């Protein structure tokens, strides 16, 4: 088991989560791939989108419904600074995850986070478990709490 997967599993277990990590037969780098594996609607996939704060240089997390896109202007407004593309090195250093497997929980450094209101309409959602080959089911309100994300609207279809 990878360090990233262990870290996510530990965070979930410490929070009382009693589900199972789903190991996918192939990588689930896209929301649609993850939805196909989970057998759910693409919007039930909680994508972890990381931006780089242009002023602070820190990683900023937007947990977004799989079929939606982050509105850049709204995201910058929420973050309180201009946002840019986070490169693989920043993501790995600050979250501890590789692109394609970024979990909304278990980051190495506490991350400013926002959680898409769209995810709350589902009974269960699925998120990356720290690798491109693992996802886990969660109750949206619990995942929002664990991620530390502020529940707001910041997406476009």
C-alpha positions as CSV (number, residue, x, y, z in Angstrom):
1,X,0.0,0.0,0.0
2,X,1.4,3.4,-1.0
3,X,2.2,6.1,1.6
4,X,-0.5,8.3,0.1
5,X,-3.2,5.6,0.3
6,X,-2.2,4.8,3.9
7,X,-2.4,8.4,4.9
8,X,-5.9,8.8,3.4
9,X,-7.0,5.4,5.0
10,X,-5.8,6.6,8.4
11,X,-7.6,10.0,8.2
12,X,-10.8,8.2,7.2
13,X,-10.5,5.6,9.9
14,X,-9.7,8.2,12.5
15,X,-12.9,10.0,11.5
16,X,-15.0,6.8,12.1
17,X,-15.4,6.0,8.4
18,X,-16.2,2.3,8.0
19,X,-16.3,2.0,4.2
20,X,-14.0,0.3,1.9
21,X,-11.4,1.7,-0.5
22,X,-12.2,0.7,-4.1
23,X,-9.2,-0.5,-6.1
24,X,-9.9,0.2,-9.7
25,X,-8.7,-2.1,-12.5
26,X,-7.2,0.9,-14.3
27,X,-6.3,4.5,-13.5
28,X,-9.2,6.8,-12.7
29,X,-7.6,10.1,-13.7
30,X,-10.8,11.5,-15.0
31,X,-14.2,11.9,-13.3
32,X,-15.9,9.9,-16.0
33,X,-13.4,7.0,-15.5
34,X,-14.1,7.1,-11.8
35,X,-17.8,7.2,-12.3
36,X,-17.7,4.2,-14.6
37,X,-15.8,2.2,-11.9
38,X,-18.1,3.3,-9.1
39,X,-21.3,2.9,-11.2
40,X,-22.5,6.3,-10.5
41,X,-23.4,9.7,-12.1
42,X,-20.3,11.7,-13.0
43,X,-21.4,14.5,-10.7
44,X,-21.0,12.0,-7.8
45,X,-17.3,12.1,-8.3
46,X,-15.6,14.7,-6.0
47,X,-12.7,16.0,-8.0
48,X,-9.9,17.6,-6.1
49,X,-8.8,20.6,-8.2
50,X,-5.7,22.4,-7.0
51,X,-4.8,25.9,-7.9
52,X,-1.7,27.9,-7.0
53,X,-2.3,31.2,-5.1
54,X,-0.3,33.7,-7.2
55,X,0.4,35.9,-4.1
56,X,0.8,33.3,-1.4
57,X,2.3,30.5,-3.5
58,X,0.2,27.9,-1.6
59,X,-2.0,25.2,-2.9
60,X,-5.7,25.9,-2.8
61,X,-8.2,23.1,-3.1
62,X,-11.6,23.1,-4.8
63,X,-13.6,19.9,-4.3
64,X,-15.8,19.9,-7.4
65,X,-18.6,17.7,-8.7
66,X,-17.2,15.6,-11.6
67,X,-19.2,17.1,-14.4
68,X,-18.7,20.7,-13.4
69,X,-15.8,23.2,-13.9
70,X,-14.4,25.7,-11.5
71,X,-15.3,29.3,-12.4
72,X,-11.8,31.0,-12.3
73,X,-13.1,34.4,-11.4
74,X,-15.3,33.1,-8.5
75,X,-12.4,30.9,-7.3
76,X,-10.0,33.8,-7.2
77,X,-12.7,35.8,-5.3
78,X,-13.1,33.1,-2.7
79,X,-9.4,32.6,-2.4
80,X,-8.8,36.3,-1.9
81,X,-6.0,36.3,-4.5
82,X,-5.3,35.6,-8.2
83,X,-5.1,31.9,-8.9
84,X,-2.8,30.1,-11.4
85,X,-2.1,26.6,-12.5
86,X,-0.5,24.4,-9.8
87,X,2.3,22.4,-11.2
88,X,3.0,18.8,-10.2
89,X,5.8,19.7,-7.9
90,X,3.7,22.2,-5.9
91,X,0.9,19.6,-5.7
92,X,3.2,16.8,-4.5
93,X,5.0,19.0,-2.0
94,X,2.0,20.6,-0.4
95,X,-0.6,17.8,-0.6
96,X,1.6,14.7,-0.8
97,X,-0.3,13.4,-3.8
98,X,0.4,13.0,-7.5
99,X,-1.9,14.6,-10.1
100,X,-4.7,12.2,-10.8
101,X,-4.8,10.9,-7.3
102,X,-5.3,14.0,-5.1
103,X,-7.6,13.2,-2.3
104,X,-9.7,15.9,-0.6
105,X,-8.3,14.6,2.8
106,X,-4.9,13.7,4.1
107,X,-2.9,16.6,2.8
108,X,0.6,17.1,4.1
109,X,0.0,20.8,4.7
110,X,-3.3,22.3,5.8
111,X,-4.9,23.5,2.6
112,X,-7.4,26.4,2.1
113,X,-10.3,24.4,0.7
114,X,-13.7,25.0,-0.9
115,X,-16.5,22.4,-1.4
116,X,-18.9,22.4,-4.3
117,X,-22.6,22.7,-3.1
118,X,-23.6,20.5,-6.1
119,X,-22.1,17.4,-4.3
120,X,-24.6,17.8,-1.4
121,X,-27.5,16.6,-3.5
122,X,-26.3,13.0,-3.4
123,X,-26.5,10.4,-0.7
124,X,-23.0,9.2,-1.5
125,X,-20.1,10.6,-3.5
126,X,-16.7,9.1,-4.5
127,X,-13.3,10.7,-4.1
128,X,-9.7,9.8,-4.9
129,X,-8.0,7.9,-2.1
130,X,-4.5,9.2,-2.7
131,X,-3.6,7.3,-5.9
132,X,-5.0,7.3,-9.5
133,X,-6.2,3.7,-8.9
134,X,-8.2,4.1,-5.7
135,X,-11.4,5.8,-4.8
136,X,-13.6,5.8,-1.7
137,X,-17.3,6.4,-1.1
138,X,-18.4,9.1,1.4
139,X,-21.4,11.0,2.7
140,X,-21.0,14.5,1.2
141,X,-21.5,16.4,4.5
142,X,-18.9,14.2,6.2
143,X,-16.4,14.6,3.3
144,X,-16.9,18.3,3.3
145,X,-16.2,18.4,7.1
146,X,-13.1,16.2,6.7
147,X,-11.7,18.3,3.8
148,X,-12.2,21.5,5.8
149,X,-13.8,23.0,2.7
150,X,-16.1,25.9,2.9
151,X,-19.4,24.9,1.3
152,X,-20.0,27.5,-1.5
153,X,-20.9,27.8,-5.1
154,X,-18.0,28.2,-7.5
155,X,-18.7,26.0,-10.5
156,X,-20.2,26.2,-14.0
157,X,-21.7,23.3,-15.9
